[in-house]
Amino acid sequence: MKRFRRFSFLLAGVILLAGCTTTLTPPTVEAPTLHYQAVDWSALPGWSQDTLADVWPAWQVSCRALLKKETERAVWETPCRAAEGVDPARSDAVRAFFEAYFQPWQILANSSDGAADHGLITGYYEPLLAGSRTMDARYRFPLYARPADLLTVDLASLYPELEGKRVRGRLVGNKVVPYYSRAEIDRGEPALKATPLFYVDDAMDAFFLHIQGSGRLQLPDGAVVRLGYADQNGHPYRAIGGILVQRGEIERENLSMQAIRAWGQKHQEALPALLDENPSYVFFREVPSPEPGSLDARIDGPIGSLGVPLLARRTIAIDRRFLPLGAPFFLSAADPAGGAPLQRLTMAQDTGGAIRGVIRADFFCGTGKQAGARAGEMRETGQLWLLWPKGVALPDAGNKNQRTGM
């Protein structure tokens, strides 16, 4: 989520990564390139069975965001305007609309090993935590606002070839030095120049909230408030799951969010040191609730990178280096809850630091513990198809895209 800026949930094998540091040196291994393969609608498994009326609110907010962008308006104006005449309660009408205005393109990843049509599909969710605006014996773990002394340097302003690269730090004299790490912030030495927005009652919950990048807090009076991503301290993410595997504390095949939580509950004294192994730290902002009865309130999700609320089980995060943010994508994978096929139309409305690759998506599972359990188990091989407006040139990802007509 933009708030997730996303720090999307780094699941399963992604959790296994020991973390990486941004480097300005180009990789020596050739990265896969995107290939579009035009297909018939019959090639999309489960397309005719999908209850497409369910995805309509997500399509509406995608249109709202895309039509505000001058660079996107020419692409999306025709289908978005035509959508105003569709009965959103009828899945057959929604299906007819997409088939009339869009062409499906299967996403393939070309590399020296050939073309791959499958990639990694993981899941993420919006946590619901118990919290308070004041600290007491129960609520002891702070969630901070963005510090006043946190600097962000956009490297593209110095070197255009580094577009999208940023460095965060703080100013000491006339030098920019790294910002405080998680361990330094948690110890409170030196004092952080940031205001605690809220306090929560569980260190592990706070840690996973940092990974997700946004969430909700239920306050002692029953009120629920939303938190969104504000910024990050600039340190690289280091996965604590990988550390536990390396130490032999968790078997690799058993690694999940639930397994990490169980380890933390069993080893309370060792937990702070383990969490400090990940130097990355996220800062938050309180997000206003949407107007009652509005489309955003009906969707009732966190705000993604597109700037719109995310609809549970109808939204994905993608790598926007390759795939267009805001576009419809048909997803085919397995649902970790029982292994049944997960075949449905989704909207690409989010991005994340862990979402890297051509055929790569993070599936938004929803809010709360049940959604978290599903996200924690989701690590599937899946396929993606881009639905692109007919008669419009395909999106360009660094002039590396290839296409094959029907």
FENMOFEN-V368506 format. One record per residue. N is the residue number from 1. RES is the residue in three letters. PHI is phi in whole degrees, -180 to 180 (999 if undefined). OMEGA is omega as a letter, one per 30 degrees, with the letter a starting at -180 (* if undefined). Layout:
N,RES,PHI,OMEGA ; N,RES,PHI,OMEGA
This chain:
1,MET,999,a ; 2,LYS,-52,l ; 3,ARG,-69,l ; 4,PHE,-79,a ; 5,ARG,-18,a ; 6,ARG,-6,k ; 7,PHE,-73,l ; 8,SER,-74,a ; 9,PHE,-67,a ; 10,LEU,-89,a ; 11,LEU,-97,l ; 12,ALA,36,a ; 13,GLY,-62,l ; 14,VAL,-66,l ; 15,ILE,-62,a ; 16,LEU,-68,a ; 17,LEU,-64,l ; 18,ALA,-82,l ; 19,GLY,98,a ; 20,CYS,-146,l ; 21,THR,-109,l ; 22,THR,-61,l ; 23,THR,-125,l ; 24,LEU,-92,l ; 25,THR,-89,a ; 26,PRO,-59,l ; 27,PRO,-65,a ; 28,THR,-84,l ; 29,VAL,-87,a ; 30,GLU,-66,a ; 31,ALA,-78,l ; 32,PRO,-61,l ; 33,THR,-113,a ; 34,LEU,-82,l ; 35,HIS,-130,l ; 36,TYR,-100,l ; 37,GLN,-116,l ; 38,ALA,-67,a ; 39,VAL,-138,l ; 40,ASP,-80,l ; 41,TRP,-62,l ; 42,SER,-66,l ; 43,ALA,-78,a ; 44,LEU,-86,a ; 45,PRO,-65,l ; 46,GLY,87,a ; 47,TRP,-58,a ; 48,SER,-73,l ; 49,GLN,-98,a ; 50,ASP,-67,l ; 51,THR,-82,a ; 52,LEU,-70,l ; 53,ALA,-60,a ; 54,ASP,-67,a ; 55,VAL,-89,a ; 56,TRP,-57,l ; 57,PRO,-58,l ; 58,ALA,-67,l ; 59,TRP,-63,a ; 60,GLN,-62,a ; 61,VAL,-74,l ; 62,SER,-62,l ; 63,CYS,-59,a ; 64,ARG,-57,a ; 65,ALA,-74,a ; 66,LEU,-69,a ; 67,LEU,-72,l ; 68,LYS,-81,a ; 69,LYS,-98,a ; 70,GLU,-59,a ; 71,THR,-72,a ; 72,GLU,-107,a ; 73,ARG,-59,a ; 74,ALA,-64,a ; 75,VAL,-73,a ; 76,TRP,-105,a ; 77,GLU,-62,a ; 78,THR,-62,l ; 79,PRO,-67,a ; 80,CYS,-68,l ; 81,ARG,-70,l ; 82,ALA,-65,a ; 83,ALA,-65,a ; 84,GLU,-65,a ; 85,GLY,-98,a ; 86,VAL,-93,l ; 87,ASP,-80,a ; 88,PRO,-71,a ; 89,ALA,-83,a ; 90,ARG,-107,l ; 91,SER,-63,l ; 92,ASP,-67,l ; 93,ALA,-71,l ; 94,VAL,-66,l ; 95,ARG,-62,l ; 96,ALA,-62,l ; 97,PHE,-62,a ; 98,PHE,-64,a ; 99,GLU,-68,l ; 100,ALA,-79,a ; 101,TYR,-109,a ; 102,PHE,-130,l ; 103,GLN,-115,l ; 104,PRO,-81,l ; 105,TRP,-128,l ; 106,GLN,-74,l ; 107,ILE,-90,l ; 108,LEU,-121,l ; 109,ALA,-113,l ; 110,ASN,-88,l ; 111,SER,-149,l ; 112,SER,-64,l ; 113,ASP,-89,a ; 114,GLY,115,a ; 115,ALA,-99,l ; 116,ALA,-104,l ; 117,ASP,-112,l ; 118,HIS,-124,l ; 119,GLY,-148,a ; 120,LEU,-92,l ; 121,ILE,-119,l ; 122,THR,-116,a ; 123,GLY,-131,l ; 124,TYR,-141,a ; 125,TYR,-154,l ; 126,GLU,-107,a ; 127,PRO,-68,l ; 128,LEU,-121,a ; 129,LEU,-115,l ; 130,ALA,-86,a ; 131,GLY,-148,a ; 132,SER,-149,l ; 133,ARG,-80,a ; 134,THR,-125,a ; 135,MET,-86,l ; 136,ASP,-149,a ; 137,ALA,-63,l ; 138,ARG,-87,a ; 139,TYR,-95,a ; 140,ARG,-118,a ; 141,PHE,-108,a ; 142,PRO,-78,l ; 143,LEU,-117,a ; 144,TYR,-97,l ; 145,ALA,-76,l ; 146,ARG,-63,a ; 147,PRO,-66,a ; 148,ALA,-68,a ; 149,ASP,-101,l ; 150,LEU,-81,l ; 151,LEU,-102,l ; 152,THR,-125,a ; 153,VAL,-109,l ; 154,ASP,-84,a ; 155,LEU,-67,a ; 156,ALA,-64,l ; 157,SER,-69,l ; 158,LEU,-100,a ; 159,TYR,-133,a ; 160,PRO,-55,a ; 161,GLU,-69,l ; 162,LEU,-101,l ; 163,GLU,-56,a ; 164,GLY,90,l ; 165,LYS,-95,l ; 166,ARG,-134,l ; 167,VAL,-121,l ; 168,ARG,-112,l ; 169,GLY,-173,l ; 170,ARG,-142,a ; 171,LEU,-97,l ; 172,VAL,-123,a ; 173,GLY,66,l ; 174,ASN,-112,a ; 175,LYS,-118,l ; 176,VAL,-94,a ; 177,VAL,-118,a ; 178,PRO,-58,l ; 179,TYR,-74,a ; 180,TYR,-62,l ; 181,SER,-82,l ; 182,ARG,-57,a ; 183,ALA,-60,a ; 184,GLU,-66,a ; 185,ILE,-66,a ; 186,ASP,-66,l ; 187,ARG,-76,a ; 188,GLY,76,l ; 189,GLU,-130,f ; 190,PRO,-75,a ; 191,ALA,-62,a ; 192,LEU,-77,l ; 193,LYS,-87,a ; 194,ALA,-147,a ; 195,THR,-96,l ; 196,PRO,-67,l ; 197,LEU,-78,a ; 198,PHE,-147,l ; 199,TYR,-127,l ; 200,VAL,-118,a ; 201,ASP,-101,a ; 202,ASP,-145,a ; 203,ALA,-65,l ; 204,MET,-68,l ; 205,ASP,-61,l ; 206,ALA,-62,a ; 207,PHE,-63,l ; 208,PHE,-69,l ; 209,LEU,-63,l ; 210,HIS,-62,a ; 211,ILE,-68,l ; 212,GLN,-69,l ; 213,GLY,91,l ; 214,SER,-160,l ; 215,GLY,179,l ; 216,ARG,-128,l ; 217,LEU,-122,l ; 218,GLN,-99,a ; 219,LEU,-84,a ; 220,PRO,-57,a ; 221,ASP,-86,l ; 222,GLY,95,l ; 223,ALA,-67,l ; 224,VAL,-116,l ; 225,VAL,-119,a ; 226,ARG,-105,l ; 227,LEU,-118,l ; 228,GLY,-122,l ; 229,TYR,-66,l ; 230,ALA,-111,l ; 231,ASP,-176,a ; 232,GLN,-143,a ; 233,ASN,-78,l ; 234,GLY,92,l ; 235,HIS,-81,a ; 236,PRO,-69,l ; 237,TYR,-74,l ; 238,ARG,-124,a ; 239,ALA,-78,a ; 240,ILE,-72,l ; 241,GLY,-62,l ; 242,GLY,-63,l ; 243,ILE,-65,l ; 244,LEU,-65,l ; 245,VAL,-66,l ; 246,GLN,-61,l ; 247,ARG,-81,a ; 248,GLY,80,a ; 249,GLU,-80,l ; 250,ILE,-135,l ; 251,GLU,-70,a ; 252,ARG,-55,a ; 253,GLU,-72,a ; 254,ASN,-102,a ; 255,LEU,-70,l ; 256,SER,-161,l ; 257,MET,-60,a ; 258,GLN,-64,l ; 259,ALA,-67,l ; 260,ILE,-65,l ; 261,ARG,-61,a ; 262,ALA,-63,l ; 263,TRP,-63,a ; 264,GLY,-63,l ; 265,GLN,-67,a ; 266,LYS,-82,a ; 267,HIS,-125,a ; 268,GLN,-59,a ; 269,GLU,-70,a ; 270,ALA,-88,a ; 271,LEU,-62,a ; 272,PRO,-57,l ; 273,ALA,-66,l ; 274,LEU,-65,a ; 275,LEU,-62,l ; 276,ASP,-69,l ; 277,GLU,-64,l ; 278,ASN,-98,a ; 279,PRO,-74,a ; 280,SER,-68,a ; 281,TYR,-144,a ; 282,VAL,-108,l ; 283,PHE,-111,a ; 284,PHE,-123,l ; 285,ARG,-138,l ; 286,GLU,-82,a ; 287,VAL,-104,l ; 288,PRO,-62,l ; 289,SER,-75,l ; 290,PRO,-69,l ; 291,GLU,-63,l ; 292,PRO,-57,l ; 293,GLY,85,a ; 294,SER,-76,l ; 295,LEU,-60,l ; 296,ASP,-62,l ; 297,ALA,-68,l ; 298,ARG,-70,l ; 299,ILE,-72,l ; 300,ASP,57,l ; 301,GLY,-123,l ; 302,PRO,-69,a ; 303,ILE,-85,l ; 304,GLY,-93,a ; 305,SER,-65,l ; 306,LEU,-76,a ; 307,GLY,89,a ; 308,VAL,-127,l ; 309,PRO,-70,a ; 310,LEU,-93,l ; 311,LEU,-92,a ; 312,ALA,-55,l ; 313,ARG,66,l ; 314,ARG,-134,a ; 315,THR,-127,l ; 316,ILE,-128,l ; 317,ALA,-105,a ; 318,ILE,-133,l ; 319,ASP,-91,a ; 320,ARG,-73,l ; 321,ARG,-66,a ; 322,PHE,-114,a ; 323,LEU,-115,a ; 324,PRO,-80,l ; 325,LEU,-69,l ; 326,GLY,99,a ; 327,ALA,-82,l ; 328,PRO,-78,l ; 329,PHE,-133,l ; 330,PHE,-91,a ; 331,LEU,-115,l ; 332,SER,-132,l ; 333,ALA,-154,l ; 334,ALA,-111,l ; 335,ASP,-85,a ; 336,PRO,-62,l ; 337,ALA,-82,l ; 338,GLY,102,l ; 339,GLY,79,l ; 340,ALA,-68,l ; 341,PRO,-61,l ; 342,LEU,-109,a ; 343,GLN,-128,a ; 344,ARG,-162,l ; 345,LEU,-80,l ; 346,THR,-131,l ; 347,MET,-116,l ; 348,ALA,-83,a ; 349,GLN,-121,a ; 350,ASP,-149,l ; 351,THR,-137,l ; 352,GLY,-167,a ; 353,GLY,-60,a ; 354,ALA,-91,a ; 355,ILE,-95,a ; 356,ARG,-131,l ; 357,GLY,142,a ; 358,VAL,-73,l ; 359,ILE,-99,a ; 360,ARG,-150,l ; 361,ALA,-147,l ; 362,ASP,-116,a ; 363,PHE,-92,a ; 364,PHE,-79,a ; 365,CYS,-89,l ; 366,GLY,123,a ; 367,THR,-117,l ; 368,GLY,98,a ; 369,LYS,-65,a ; 370,GLN,-63,l ; 371,ALA,-64,l ; 372,GLY,-65,l ; 373,ALA,-64,l ; 374,ARG,-67,l ; 375,ALA,-62,a ; 376,GLY,-65,a ; 377,GLU,-97,a ; 378,MET,-87,l ; 379,ARG,-152,a ; 380,GLU,-123,l ; 381,THR,-88,a ; 382,GLY,-148,a ; 383,GLN,-125,l ; 384,LEU,-133,l ; 385,TRP,-127,l ; 386,LEU,-82,l ; 387,LEU,-100,a ; 388,TRP,-119,a ; 389,PRO,-54,l ; 390,LYS,-63,l ; 391,GLY,78,a ; 392,VAL,-111,l ; 393,ALA,-59,l ; 394,LEU,-63,l ; 395,PRO,-65,a ; 396,ASP,-106,l ; 397,ALA,-111,l ; 398,GLY,66,l ; 399,ASN,60,a ; 400,LYS,-108,a ; 401,ASN,-72,l ; 402,GLN,-124,l ; 403,ARG,-138,l ; 404,THR,-128,a ; 405,GLY,-78,l ; 406,MET,-84,*
